[in-house]
């Protein structure tokens, strides 16, 4: 059998605010659509917050891209929610949001654990900028991986806030292999 080939995008959408300071969901959707992903792991997604004028960014992105969407709330924020999201070319057969550990006073983080129904799992996350919190989170991610049957494929995507060779990447690469990147 031919191995499954996936096109994965990870994108920190910064609540759809560009470097020009403008909220523009359609611009974000164009970037996603142009990349033609099978899965898009999104970070910093606002749902009904004041700063996005009460709109549901994820539902707008799902409609504009034609992809299936799930939201993993990380925190309550400005009258709505803030967190990670996953867009998928295929319907998902279920998902769970797991809170990731962090040190007191740090922003809560989470990971979406989704089942695309194709014999693998997809994890989407956004790790903290603080190394100590990233390392705590990586420990939890590795524990989630160990709960699955040995050899069960798991894709991990997100804004890891880590550079090649860092302790975080070394720990992640102990369990996951890095894909060939399409530049």
Protein Blocks (a to p, Z undefined) as FASTA:
>chain_A
ZZdddddddddekgoiafkopacfklmmmmmmmnopabdcdehiaehiaklnopafklmm
mmmnopacddddfbdcehiacddddddfbdcebdcdddddddehiacdddddddehnopa
cddddddfblklmmmmmmmmmmmmmmpcehiacdddddehpaehiaklmmmmmmpccddd
dZZ
